[in-house]
């Protein structure tokens, strides 16, 4: 629960958040390039980034956990 995964295999071209950061619904978290297209993984809800499990340039498999969100304390 709270894990956001790669939609398909590809390369991480941007990590837009860091652990501890509060995010809003729809905020871009990670951008993965696959098949010459960029796919943005966005926050489905407000929360706090618990973990960022990828870095720029990293190759990921489809279904790999990219970011873990937790409920914010607010």
C-alpha positions in Angstrom: 0.0 0.0 0.0 1.3 3.5 -0.9 3.7 2.2 -3.5 3.8 3.8 -6.9 5.2 1.5 -9.6 6.7 1.9 -13.0 4.0 1.5 -15.7 6.5 -0.4 -18.0 10.2 -1.1 -18.3 12.2 2.0 -19.1 14.8 4.5 -17.9 14.2 7.1 -15.1 14.7 10.5 -16.7 13.6 12.6 -13.7 13.0 12.3 -10.0 11.0 15.3 -8.9 10.7 14.5 -5.2 12.8 13.5 -2.2 12.0 11.5 1.0 10.1 13.6 3.6 8.6 15.9 1.0 4.8 16.6 1.1 3.0 16.1 -2.2 -0.4 17.1 -3.6 -2.7 14.9 -5.7 -1.5 14.9 -9.4 2.0 16.2 -8.5 4.6 14.6 -10.7 7.0 12.3 -8.8 9.0 10.4 -11.3 9.3 10.4 -15.1 10.1 7.2 -16.9 11.1 7.1 -20.6 9.9 4.0 -22.5 9.6 3.4 -26.2 10.7 7.0 -26.8 7.8 8.4 -24.8 7.9 9.9 -21.3 5.5 8.6 -18.7 4.9 10.6 -15.6 4.1 8.8 -12.4 2.1 11.3 -10.3 0.8 11.3 -6.7 -2.7 9.7 -6.6 -3.4 11.6 -3.3 -1.9 14.0 -0.9 0.7 12.6 1.4 4.4 12.5 2.3 7.1 10.7 0.4 8.4 7.9 2.7 11.0 6.5 0.2 12.4 7.2 -3.2 13.7 3.9 -4.5 15.1 5.0 -7.9 17.6 7.5 -9.2 18.0 9.5 -12.5 19.4 7.2 -15.3 18.4 4.0 -13.6 16.7 1.2 -15.7 13.5 -0.1 -14.1 11.3 -3.1 -14.9 7.5 -2.7 -15.2 5.9 -2.9 -11.8 9.1 -1.9 -10.0 8.4 0.3 -6.9 9.6 3.9 -7.6 8.2 5.9 -4.7 6.4 5.0 -1.5 3.8 7.5 -0.1 2.5 7.6 3.4 -0.3 9.7 4.9 0.8 13.1 5.9 0.7 14.2 9.5 -1.4 17.3 8.7 
